[in-house]
């Protein structure tokens, strides 16, 4: 099965789900490190998306 491309919105939703599980003690210890690693990856992805968008907006504004 092919993975769908990750979007900023999907990454934020996945991060919120991980956080909810952590806050509600729904993660067993065996899943905790895996979920923390995934959260770290999602945070890096979101930061990258925000930097890219910021750069694109600056470029557009400089053209005007």
C-alpha positions as a printed Julia matrix, in Angstrom:
64×3 Matrix{Float64}:
  0.0    0.0    0.0
  1.4    3.37  -1.0
  1.89   6.02   1.67
  0.09   9.27   1.06
  2.22  12.37   1.0
  2.49  14.03   4.38
  1.01  17.5    4.62
  1.46  20.09   7.34
 -2.14  19.6    8.45
 -1.77  15.81   8.62
  1.46  16.17  10.59
 -0.19  18.49  13.11
 -3.14  16.11  13.47
 -0.8   13.18  14.04
  1.16  15.17  16.64
 -2.08  16.06  18.42
 -3.08  12.38  18.48
  0.27  11.39  19.98
 -0.04  14.14  22.57
 -3.58  13.07  23.47
 -2.41   9.48  23.96
  0.43  10.67  26.2
 -1.81  12.96  28.26
 -4.4   10.21  28.75
 -1.83   7.53  29.64
 -2.88   5.48  26.61
  0.66   4.64  25.53
  2.28   1.53  26.84
  5.98   1.74  27.57
  6.8   -0.37  24.5
  5.15   2.22  22.23
  6.42   5.33  24.0
  9.86   5.57  22.38
  8.41   4.86  18.94
  5.79   7.59  19.35
  8.34  10.09  20.7
 10.59   9.41  17.71
  7.66   9.88  15.34
  6.68  13.12  17.09
 10.23  14.39  16.67
 10.13  13.59  12.94
  6.78  15.35  12.59
  8.04  18.44  14.42
 11.06  18.64  12.1
  8.77  18.27   9.08
  6.5   21.06  10.34
  9.45  23.37  11.01
 10.72  22.73   7.5
  7.31  23.45   5.99
  7.0   26.7    7.95
 10.48  27.87   6.92
  9.74  27.05   3.29
  6.44  28.93   3.39
  8.04  31.9    5.11
 10.73  32.04   2.43
  8.16  31.85  -0.36
  6.12  34.66   1.19
  9.22  36.84   1.57
 10.09  36.25  -2.08
  6.58  37.24  -3.16
  6.59  40.39  -1.04
 10.03  41.41  -2.33
  8.78  41.18  -5.92
  6.13  43.81  -5.28
